[in-house]
Amino acid sequence: MAAILRFRKLCFLEPAKCSTVSVQSFEKPKNDEKQSFEQPQKSESLVSSIERVLEKPKSKKIKKQPKEWRCVDSCCWLIGYLCTSWWLLLFLCNFLPANLPGLRVPEAPGVRLKRDGLTPLHPVVLVPGIVTGGLELWEGRPCSEGLFRKRLWGGSFTEIFKRPLCWLEHLSLDNETGLDPPGIRVRAVPGLVAADYFAPGYFVWAVLIENLAKIGYEQKNMYMAAYDWRLSFQNTEIRDQSLSRLKSKIELMYVTNGYKKVVVVPHSMGVIYFLHFLKWVEAPPPVGGGGGQGWCAKHIKAIMNIGPAFLGVPKAVANILSAEGRDVAFIRSMAPGLLDSETFGFQTLQHIMRVSRTWDSVISLVPRGGETIWGDLNKSPEVENICYTSKARYLQSSSKENNGNDTDAKRSFHVKELPRYGRIISFGKEKLELPSSQLSIIDSKELMRGSASRNSNTSCGEVSSEYDEMSRNNIKKVAESDAYTASSLLDLLRFVAPKMMKRAEAHFSHGIAEDLDDPKYTHYKYWSNPLETKLPDAPDMEIFCSYGVGIPTERSYVYKLSSSDRCKSIPLQIDSSAYGSDNGFLKGGVHFVDGDESVPVVSAGFMCAKGWRGKTRFNPSGISTYIREHQHKAPSSLLEGRGTESGAHVDIMGNVAFIEDVLRIAGGATGAELGGDRIYSDIMKMSERINIRL
């Protein structure tokens, strides 16, 4: 009986499944009913078998196969984590009470100086550098409908995700002229908003502008000299009259502010852009501004250069060769093929290379001065770098303690051979350790002969670069030369990017002038090179070189040939597997030296330390120069944002000491009143090692 009740219970619980099982065996005649109850074991076994039948499909329904984890899932989770962290940080920065113990925001330098009685005196002109200025659309292709006067560069960058190929097309310039492509007009955003913030929450000039406003500055005595940073400097005048508008604005501010000279604050590439302006404004028309000799002495009090790239940056070379730097090389090593593969349809690096090679301004940042400034195959001005110094000092001090004489200390100091930074590009880590006599160096003429045999027909479509016009043998020839210095580097760039170099070298030069009185140096292509031009005759003007130190900065690279030889691939890439010894100067295929994370110290400080110091052939009127270095210090709390004592290339714009320098100079102080030079690095020793005729 118990068995029958259990069976009925199962039928009520699973009526649909019970109906599929025959129960005729239970519908016996009445006279056999007694017999059936006498066999309980038989009935129980039958019910057990029915239970197993009913439970079997149920177990199949519940059991599920685990979902396979895909790369796309990892990317989505990573993006989710980053977005969540970003919004959490924004929430904490904006909603935490400022009066909590230990979380008090440091007082702004503008507030403190205003309390001390500082007021506006000299008008201020801000000159942004490469990338940081906003660009907006004025005319475009059908794919850009709805974007009239919307920012394509700077701001939220939402168009990258909505229509990436259209966005890239409109940021490109004409590959032949270096100007607008047909049917496209992209222009610089005007006003202070052009470069106050690069993206929401990421300041560039905003902190400095706010502090200037706190002591009384406004738009009548403060101006942002926005320009299209993609163009060559002279083309900004040819297309947009940017130099003429800057000249007119300075003259207007000079007159309307009581005939007070202007303080100019350029940043990064804006430094050499304004150096070009100094020659242009006094040159006769139609090439120049027609201001005449003495215009700069009349209108400019001081030039406060921030993170100046006077002599170029090595990372510009890596950008041209493979569209990568330290960070991109790390990503390529962690996720091979993600950025430059067709697997996901990204081809990110190919697109970046195709677009950036239409920007002539990139060539302005290629290292200047050749081997004289950047070193040859055997030596360079940076005998010690920030990674090596501590190790060397330890060896030196410990050796003195153990041996008690300087001779043994010097031997210990030279246990590890110093890096050869003059080899800006090396193919293979082992080539770094070889003496120059054992290196295979291809003559530049032989390299350029190979550039004549290029494939004019390419089927790579829109994503093709100039590499697709080169044969595999020509690409291998690049790697046959073991190392390239700052001098042979230009021939390498002419070989791998001939169109770009032919177009850009009509606007920029990278040498050292033998005779600055030679009439050829009146051409505008020399005006942005401090080693091929003279400063204006303005003895009362002051020039400051303000930059950060204490951050590892890219100096040279170890390259290798890419394993892929298919169309649309970039055949050269940084060898991220190349690491140095325990000195630590070589990491992930990149050599590091002291700098501000973008510009090495030698490029930022040499002109103020030696090239323009006193009366030289580059500074005939003896304009006073000052070095104001800022030792990098990471932020101590979340409320400091990117740091009030940062020395990083962009973050220095929020450095309290730097802002105070600008405010004091704008308020009438001189370089001597600021305290003269403030030096933490070895820039003076580096400058002494550079043998250049002054």
MIKOLPA-856572 format. One line per field, with one value per residue (C-alpha): x, y, z; residue in three letters. Coordinates in steps of 0.2 Angstrom, whole numbers. Layout:
// MIKOLPA-856572
xx: c(X/...);
yy: c(Y/...);
zz: c(Z/...);
aa: c(ALA/...);
END
This chain:
// MIKOLPA-856572
xx: c(0/14/21/5/4/22/17/2/12/24/9/3/20/24/7/13/27/17/5/19/21/9/-1/-10/-1/-10/-27/-30/-46/-54/-51/-32/-32/-28/-14/-6/-5/3/18/24/42/37/27/41/54/42/39/58/61/47/55/72/63/55/71/82/75/74/93/97/87/96/113/121/138/150/151/167/177/182/194/179/173/190/189/172/176/192/182/169/182/191/174/169/185/185/168/172/187/177/164/176/185/169/159/171/171/186/188/191/207/221/211/212/215/231/229/230/245/234/225/241/249/234/234/252/247/251/241/241/254/260/248/250/249/248/254/248/259/255/239/233/223/205/200/182/174/169/166/166/161/143/148/151/133/128/146/147/157/158/175/184/199/198/183/173/180/163/165/179/167/152/161/180/184/175/184/201/198/193/209/220/229/233/248/255/252/251/235/216/210/197/180/186/190/195/201/208/195/197/199/204/193/204/216/210/205/210/196/183/192/209/216/230/230/214/224/236/221/211/226/229/211/213/225/214/218/204/202/207/224/226/225/227/236/227/233/231/245/245/252/269/272/273/257/248/251/247/231/224/235/238/255/247/233/245/256/240/234/251/251/233/236/252/243/227/236/246/260/266/276/269/274/273/270/273/272/280/280/272/290/298/282/284/303/297/286/301/309/294/287/303/306/300/284/277/286/287/276/285/287/305/320/316/298/302/312/297/283/290/296/299/296/293/295/287/293/303/306/320/331/317/311/316/299/294/305/296/280/285/293/280/267/271/281/284/266/260/275/269/252/258/269/254/241/250/240/227/231/239/229/214/208/197/196/205/221/224/242/240/227/237/252/242/235/250/261/251/255/270/272/278/294/297/300/313/330/340/359/364/378/385/370/363/379/387/389/401/396/382/380/371/385/374/355/343/342/361/366/360/368/385/385/382/396/407/403/404/421/428/422/430/446/449/456/448/457/447/431/433/436/420/411/415/410/395/397/387/373/376/362/369/362/344/338/347/341/344/349/366/371/370/385/396/410/407/421/411/394/387/383/375/380/366/369/366/351/343/347/335/321/321/314/297/280/269/254/247/231/231/216/213/223/239/255/271/278/266/275/292/298/302/320/320/313/326/339/334/338/355/362/364/362/356/362/353/363/359/342/336/341/332/316/318/319/303/293/299/283/281/300/300/285/290/308/303/297/310/329/338/356/369/373/391/388/372/376/374/359/351/346/334/323/308/313/327/317/311/328/338/354/351/344/348/338/331/340/331/344/331/320/322/320/316/317/305/303/301/315/316/305/311/310/312/329/333/325/329/319/316/307/289/285/271/274/257/249/244/256/269/286/295/291/300/307/298/308/324/329/345/355/352/357/339/342/334/316/305/316/317/331/327/335/331/317/299/292/292/307/324/334/347/333/324/338/354/349/347/362/374/368/360/369/378/382/384/382/365/361/371/362/365/347/346/342/336/334/319/318/305/309/294/284/270/253/251/233/218/213/229/223/238/249/253/272/272/286/277/276/258/255/268/254/247/263/262/280/278/262/270/284/272/262/277/284/267/266/283/297/313/322/335/320/314/331/339/343/335/344/342/348/365/361/376/388/379/381/399/401/393/406/398/405/397);
yy: c(0/12/9/13/30/34/31/42/56/56/57/72/80/76/73/76/64/51/50/44/28/13/9/-6/-17/-9/-11/-29/-39/-37/-55/-53/-37/-47/-56/-39/-33/-49/-44/-27/-30/-32/-16/-6/-11/-6/11/13/10/23/36/33/36/52/59/56/69/81/79/83/99/106/101/115/116/130/145/146/162/173/187/199/195/199/216/220/216/227/241/239/240/255/265/260/265/281/286/281/292/307/304/304/319/330/324/321/335/346/349/331/328/324/328/347/354/364/383/389/399/413/415/416/428/439/440/446/460/453/461/459/469/461/453/434/424/405/394/376/362/347/337/347/360/356/355/357/353/366/356/337/322/315/303/318/325/333/337/355/365/350/345/331/332/336/335/319/310/301/301/289/275/281/282/279/278/294/302/297/303/320/322/317/330/329/318/329/347/345/355/352/337/341/344/344/359/356/371/375/379/398/405/399/384/378/369/372/353/340/328/330/330/330/348/355/374/376/376/390/400/399/405/419/424/424/438/448/442/440/439/457/453/434/426/408/407/392/385/369/359/346/359/364/381/391/383/389/406/402/393/401/417/411/420/436/435/432/447/458/451/455/472/476/469/479/495/492/487/503/498/484/470/453/437/422/405/391/372/358/359/377/382/379/386/402/402/401/416/426/426/427/443/453/446/456/451/442/427/437/448/464/469/474/473/478/472/458/470/482/469/454/455/436/419/405/389/374/356/363/351/363/349/336/320/302/296/305/293/278/286/287/270/259/271/265/270/262/259/253/241/234/231/223/211/207/205/201/205/215/232/228/213/210/197/209/221/235/238/252/255/255/268/279/278/282/298/304/303/317/328/339/345/327/330/346/335/323/325/340/343/326/317/332/334/316/306/294/275/276/290/302/317/307/297/293/291/290/271/270/284/276/259/267/278/262/253/268/271/253/251/266/258/241/246/264/272/281/270/254/265/270/252/247/262/255/237/239/247/263/262/269/281/288/273/279/264/247/231/218/219/211/226/238/229/228/241/252/243/227/235/233/250/253/269/281/282/263/264/278/269/255/268/270/253/254/246/259/247/241/232/236/248/263/257/255/264/268/251/243/251/243/226/214/214/233/231/218/230/243/230/225/241/237/255/272/288/305/309/292/292/305/294/280/291/296/278/271/287/296/306/313/318/326/336/340/344/359/366/360/357/347/352/364/380/383/402/410/425/414/420/403/404/417/403/399/381/385/397/384/376/385/378/386/403/418/425/443/458/460/462/466/450/435/416/403/384/376/357/342/330/313/303/289/296/287/290/276/259/241/236/220/214/209/191/195/200/201/217/231/225/236/227/235/235/238/222/222/206/216/220/226/220/225/243/244/257/246/240/232/238/256/265/278/293/308/319/324/307/315/326/321/334/337/343/353/362/363/379/388/380/383/387/404/406/423/431/417/416/409/424/439/451/442/438/432/413/404/385/381/363/354/338/326/321/309/315/311/310/308/326/332/325/322/331/348/345/334/336/326/334/339/338/351/364/360/361/375/380/382/392/403/407/412/423/432/435/441/453/461/450/446/430/435/440/422/415/412/394/380/364/346/336/334/347/357/342/336/353/353/336/343/351/364/381/395);
zz: c(0/4/-13/-22/-12/-17/-35/-34/-26/-40/-52/-44/-44/-62/-71/-88/-87/-78/-92/-103/-93/-95/-79/-86/-74/-60/-67/-62/-59/-42/-38/-41/-30/-14/-23/-29/-11/-6/-17/-10/-15/-33/-33/-24/-37/-51/-43/-40/-59/-63/-52/-61/-77/-71/-63/-78/-89/-75/-71/-89/-89/-74/-79/-90/-99/-92/-104/-113/-108/-123/-126/-129/-112/-104/-114/-108/-90/-91/-98/-85/-71/-78/-80/-62/-55/-65/-59/-41/-41/-48/-35/-21/-27/-29/-14/0/13/11/30/34/44/33/17/17/-1/-2/-3/-21/-25/-33/-17/-6/-18/-19/0/-1/-13/-30/-44/-63/-72/-88/-101/-102/-118/-117/-132/-131/-138/-149/-146/-131/-142/-147/-165/-172/-189/-201/-217/-219/-229/-228/-214/-203/-203/-187/-182/-188/-175/-164/-157/-166/-155/-136/-126/-124/-140/-142/-161/-159/-154/-165/-182/-179/-198/-202/-187/-193/-211/-205/-193/-208/-219/-237/-240/-254/-247/-229/-229/-229/-240/-253/-244/-226/-215/-197/-187/-170/-156/-152/-134/-117/-119/-133/-121/-103/-103/-114/-109/-95/-78/-87/-85/-96/-94/-82/-66/-72/-79/-63/-53/-64/-62/-43/-44/-56/-74/-87/-106/-109/-102/-105/-122/-128/-144/-151/-168/-178/-171/-185/-198/-200/-192/-208/-214/-199/-206/-224/-221/-205/-202/-185/-183/-189/-177/-163/-168/-168/-151/-143/-150/-144/-127/-126/-129/-119/-104/-101/-113/-103/-111/-113/-103/-115/-108/-121/-118/-126/-145/-142/-137/-154/-162/-153/-157/-175/-172/-165/-182/-192/-183/-187/-205/-220/-229/-238/-229/-212/-201/-205/-187/-190/-179/-161/-161/-149/-137/-137/-134/-124/-106/-104/-111/-98/-108/-100/-104/-119/-133/-140/-147/-151/-142/-147/-145/-161/-170/-163/-167/-186/-187/-178/-171/-153/-138/-121/-116/-133/-134/-117/-124/-139/-129/-117/-131/-147/-163/-153/-159/-176/-182/-193/-181/-171/-186/-175/-185/-172/-175/-194/-193/-181/-192/-208/-200/-190/-205/-213/-198/-203/-185/-179/-189/-179/-164/-172/-162/-168/-167/-173/-164/-157/-145/-144/-145/-157/-157/-142/-130/-126/-114/-101/-93/-79/-79/-64/-64/-64/-52/-36/-41/-45/-29/-19/-27/-25/-6/-2/-11/-1/15/11/2/9/-7/-22/-35/-30/-29/-47/-52/-43/-51/-68/-65/-76/-93/-96/-109/-126/-128/-144/-153/-154/-164/-162/-170/-157/-138/-141/-153/-139/-130/-145/-148/-164/-173/-173/-179/-196/-202/-219/-229/-230/-249/-251/-240/-251/-267/-260/-258/-277/-280/-272/-276/-284/-285/-268/-264/-246/-247/-236/-221/-231/-226/-235/-228/-241/-255/-249/-253/-240/-245/-243/-225/-221/-227/-213/-200/-208/-200/-182/-175/-180/-172/-172/-189/-198/-191/-204/-218/-210/-209/-227/-232/-222/-224/-240/-243/-226/-225/-242/-237/-220/-223/-233/-217/-204/-202/-189/-191/-183/-192/-197/-201/-194/-206/-221/-231/-232/-214/-217/-224/-213/-211/-200/-188/-176/-174/-160/-167/-184/-179/-168/-154/-157/-152/-135/-121/-108/-112/-101/-106/-93/-96/-84/-84/-73/-68/-59/-70/-82/-100/-116/-124/-136/-142/-147/-162/-171/-187/-185/-188/-200/-218/-224/-231/-219/-206/-198/-201/-187/-168/-152/-144/-128/-122/-122/-103/-97/-82/-64/-68/-75/-88/-102/-99/-112/-127/-121/-113/-100/-94/-83/-89/-87/-95/-112/-115/-109/-99/-112/-124/-112/-103/-115/-123/-106/-98/-112/-130/-124/-108/-109/-126/-139/-158/-155/-142/-148/-137/-121/-116/-98/-97/-81/-78/-66/-63/-53/-44/-47/-32/-34/-26/-7/-7/-19/-16/-24/-41/-52/-40/-34/-35/-51/-64/-77/-94/-93/-75/-71/-76/-59/-50/-36/-38/-57/-55/-42/-54/-68/-57/-50/-67/-73/-58/-62/-54/-63/-64/-52/-39/-41/-36/-52/-57/-48/-54/-48/-63/-71/-85/-82/-83/-98/-107/-103/-112/-128/-138/-149/-155/-146);
aa: c(MET/ALA/ALA/ILE/LEU/ARG/PHE/ARG/LYS/LEU/CYS/PHE/LEU/GLU/PRO/ALA/LYS/CYS/SER/THR/VAL/SER/VAL/GLN/SER/PHE/GLU/LYS/PRO/LYS/ASN/ASP/GLU/LYS/GLN/SER/PHE/GLU/GLN/PRO/GLN/LYS/SER/GLU/SER/LEU/VAL/SER/SER/ILE/GLU/ARG/VAL/LEU/GLU/LYS/PRO/LYS/SER/LYS/LYS/ILE/LYS/LYS/GLN/PRO/LYS/GLU/TRP/ARG/CYS/VAL/ASP/SER/CYS/CYS/TRP/LEU/ILE/GLY/TYR/LEU/CYS/THR/SER/TRP/TRP/LEU/LEU/LEU/PHE/LEU/CYS/ASN/PHE/LEU/PRO/ALA/ASN/LEU/PRO/GLY/LEU/ARG/VAL/PRO/GLU/ALA/PRO/GLY/VAL/ARG/LEU/LYS/ARG/ASP/GLY/LEU/THR/PRO/LEU/HIS/PRO/VAL/VAL/LEU/VAL/PRO/GLY/ILE/VAL/THR/GLY/GLY/LEU/GLU/LEU/TRP/GLU/GLY/ARG/PRO/CYS/SER/GLU/GLY/LEU/PHE/ARG/LYS/ARG/LEU/TRP/GLY/GLY/SER/PHE/THR/GLU/ILE/PHE/LYS/ARG/PRO/LEU/CYS/TRP/LEU/GLU/HIS/LEU/SER/LEU/ASP/ASN/GLU/THR/GLY/LEU/ASP/PRO/PRO/GLY/ILE/ARG/VAL/ARG/ALA/VAL/PRO/GLY/LEU/VAL/ALA/ALA/ASP/TYR/PHE/ALA/PRO/GLY/TYR/PHE/VAL/TRP/ALA/VAL/LEU/ILE/GLU/ASN/LEU/ALA/LYS/ILE/GLY/TYR/GLU/GLN/LYS/ASN/MET/TYR/MET/ALA/ALA/TYR/ASP/TRP/ARG/LEU/SER/PHE/GLN/ASN/THR/GLU/ILE/ARG/ASP/GLN/SER/LEU/SER/ARG/LEU/LYS/SER/LYS/ILE/GLU/LEU/MET/TYR/VAL/THR/ASN/GLY/TYR/LYS/LYS/VAL/VAL/VAL/VAL/PRO/HIS/SER/MET/GLY/VAL/ILE/TYR/PHE/LEU/HIS/PHE/LEU/LYS/TRP/VAL/GLU/ALA/PRO/PRO/PRO/VAL/GLY/GLY/GLY/GLY/GLY/GLN/GLY/TRP/CYS/ALA/LYS/HIS/ILE/LYS/ALA/ILE/MET/ASN/ILE/GLY/PRO/ALA/PHE/LEU/GLY/VAL/PRO/LYS/ALA/VAL/ALA/ASN/ILE/LEU/SER/ALA/GLU/GLY/ARG/ASP/VAL/ALA/PHE/ILE/ARG/SER/MET/ALA/PRO/GLY/LEU/LEU/ASP/SER/GLU/THR/PHE/GLY/PHE/GLN/THR/LEU/GLN/HIS/ILE/MET/ARG/VAL/SER/ARG/THR/TRP/ASP/SER/VAL/ILE/SER/LEU/VAL/PRO/ARG/GLY/GLY/GLU/THR/ILE/TRP/GLY/ASP/LEU/ASN/LYS/SER/PRO/GLU/VAL/GLU/ASN/ILE/CYS/TYR/THR/SER/LYS/ALA/ARG/TYR/LEU/GLN/SER/SER/SER/LYS/GLU/ASN/ASN/GLY/ASN/ASP/THR/ASP/ALA/LYS/ARG/SER/PHE/HIS/VAL/LYS/GLU/LEU/PRO/ARG/TYR/GLY/ARG/ILE/ILE/SER/PHE/GLY/LYS/GLU/LYS/LEU/GLU/LEU/PRO/SER/SER/GLN/LEU/SER/ILE/ILE/ASP/SER/LYS/GLU/LEU/MET/ARG/GLY/SER/ALA/SER/ARG/ASN/SER/ASN/THR/SER/CYS/GLY/GLU/VAL/SER/SER/GLU/TYR/ASP/GLU/MET/SER/ARG/ASN/ASN/ILE/LYS/LYS/VAL/ALA/GLU/SER/ASP/ALA/TYR/THR/ALA/SER/SER/LEU/LEU/ASP/LEU/LEU/ARG/PHE/VAL/ALA/PRO/LYS/MET/MET/LYS/ARG/ALA/GLU/ALA/HIS/PHE/SER/HIS/GLY/ILE/ALA/GLU/ASP/LEU/ASP/ASP/PRO/LYS/TYR/THR/HIS/TYR/LYS/TYR/TRP/SER/ASN/PRO/LEU/GLU/THR/LYS/LEU/PRO/ASP/ALA/PRO/ASP/MET/GLU/ILE/PHE/CYS/SER/TYR/GLY/VAL/GLY/ILE/PRO/THR/GLU/ARG/SER/TYR/VAL/TYR/LYS/LEU/SER/SER/SER/ASP/ARG/CYS/LYS/SER/ILE/PRO/LEU/GLN/ILE/ASP/SER/SER/ALA/TYR/GLY/SER/ASP/ASN/GLY/PHE/LEU/LYS/GLY/GLY/VAL/HIS/PHE/VAL/ASP/GLY/ASP/GLU/SER/VAL/PRO/VAL/VAL/SER/ALA/GLY/PHE/MET/CYS/ALA/LYS/GLY/TRP/ARG/GLY/LYS/THR/ARG/PHE/ASN/PRO/SER/GLY/ILE/SER/THR/TYR/ILE/ARG/GLU/HIS/GLN/HIS/LYS/ALA/PRO/SER/SER/LEU/LEU/GLU/GLY/ARG/GLY/THR/GLU/SER/GLY/ALA/HIS/VAL/ASP/ILE/MET/GLY/ASN/VAL/ALA/PHE/ILE/GLU/ASP/VAL/LEU/ARG/ILE/ALA/GLY/GLY/ALA/THR/GLY/ALA/GLU/LEU/GLY/GLY/ASP/ARG/ILE/TYR/SER/ASP/ILE/MET/LYS/MET/SER/GLU/ARG/ILE/ASN/ILE/ARG/LEU);
END
